[in-house]
Amino acid sequence: METYLVLRKPPEQRIGFTRSAIRGGSATIAVERIPGHALSDLKKDPDVLVVTPPMATALISPRQSTQEHPPTGSAWGIASVEADQSPYTGEGVVVAVLDTGIEKTHPAFAGMDILEEDFTGEGIGDHDGHGTHCAGTIFGRDVNGQRIGIARGINRALVGKVIGQRGGDSQMIFDGLQWAMRERANIISMSLGFDFPGEVQKKVDAGWPADLATSEALEAYRGNIRLLDALMGFFKAQSAFDAAPLVIAAAGNESRRAVNSRYKIAASIPAAADGVISVAALQSSGSLYEVADFSNSHAQVSAPGVNVLSAWLGGQLKAIDGTSMACPHVAGVAALWWQHLREKRSPNLASAVTSHLTTHARSDCFVSGFDSSDYGHGLVTCPR
């Protein structure tokens, strides 16, 4: 028997269920061991939306910055998104970070209410540094006089550990997304991706022919995309109750623009899923900005992703590069917009924040013209 993820309709949508839709209802993703002969019948069940094997996931791994960050002063991304000019701090907004965990004792998170949950089986905490860095950019407090966080007024955060030292899989991400929803996250930040090449290589290493390994991995990838799209659809259905979180994800680091201007890889899953805000990485070029060499294309918005200074393991600060570093900038900016629009009593906050992120993104600050396939709507900008 093989392991599958099975997405079923919410109870209120199932055949024979007569109650009207209930607030907070959601689909159920179950992990089931299914024999091969029963798989076809399960897929025909009208109450089953998706059946797919889980697939490997991986960090959108950061790159060591080749630039030296000055020993004092704020991280440069703070000013680039105009967080230093915004009167908003993210107070009262709840942000979830699905990543490698967090070093909760870091000075950047002093005094915060941080709820940790482990989905890897390895226990809470961060042994990598990636999750700590992303969290620092979103809501980190100043460290030794240096500002690293966009939304320093956030007091409650959720940190789901969905990738550990032994990697992760899509089940962990789906579990993390549903957990964040149950815990009433307003914004969810993910700097990770579904590892299609790794899934193929794993099967080839196990002795599978390359064409069969690719076919099986593609089937799993397609099923996981369908499951993610369905889950995002259920999130969106909660927007009428203002219970829908805004989901933001890094576009990926596989492009190699410096080698060839056409060597641009499209944004990967989950960033490319319907309803997810995908983020490209920028670097400074004098007083202007340009897309980073590694940044994947067709993202919706862009943010600083090169030489980004933030929290690191051991209570330290470290500057690294990647769309992983751009994504939390957008999550932090989104938190400021969330606070701003909530104070104005705007309905359907997740959709309203999405609209303001895109309509207020700047497209006049890039070198040599504007190409939406590189920058999306442009550089995100905080409310003022």
C-alpha angles and dihedrals in degrees: 000000000000130000117249138178110231120197114199130187119262112267092252091060098048125108112274094015107127104182119105119250112293128218112258095017114151142175120267122235110197129186108224138175105225128184115229095247092057097049096083094051091048091054089054093055106115090217092056116086103177136009116186140147114249115253135209120273130198140190117263084242117227123232123229107256114246091202124083115236115219113256092239136031134059125304106272093237091068093069095036092063089038094241088141089062098045122100089208125092105179092256111173094013118122116215126189122204115199105195141094094321129259140273092237094188093060112123089238089070099042113147095008127133102233120177112201126197127181120214096168101067090238097100132250124302132071121271094169108047095225096103092044091052093050092047091050092056092051103045109351118142121229114285117207090340095311119120114220104155129083097199105035093165095068107115102176123050135170119216117191117190103216099154122049138173089287093049125246145251138227093264089066091053093048091048090049093050092051091046091052090050092051091049089054099247113181095198130024121199122197125179097179141088146208107265105226096162090048091050091054093046092049091058093044090052088052090058102265118145110255095243093050092045090051093047093050093045091049091052091051091046092051092048093049091050090053090049093049092047090050092049091050088050090057089049090053091050088063092059091091087066093042086243098116118111122219110238121209126183139179115255095222140256104247100107121102104196095161090061094047128355088223094051093104121141117205120246111281133225130308089027091053095051120114111269096018120115107229121208132210124200126245134195128200120256107186107297092341136062137236135189115269118252093243099042116120119234135245096042118153098229138004137222141171111301107157125080091359112176117211145132120312137182118291094035090290136132123234137179117222138160134236147095081267086071094045094053096064090050087062091045089053093047089048089055090056091049090047091056092045095050094042089057088052089051092239113178124233094022098192092057092041092052091048090053093049093047091057101037093047094044111117120237098173098073102073131101121254101000135315124282114183091203087066102035106021109208089342141256112345115241132199125241116263 
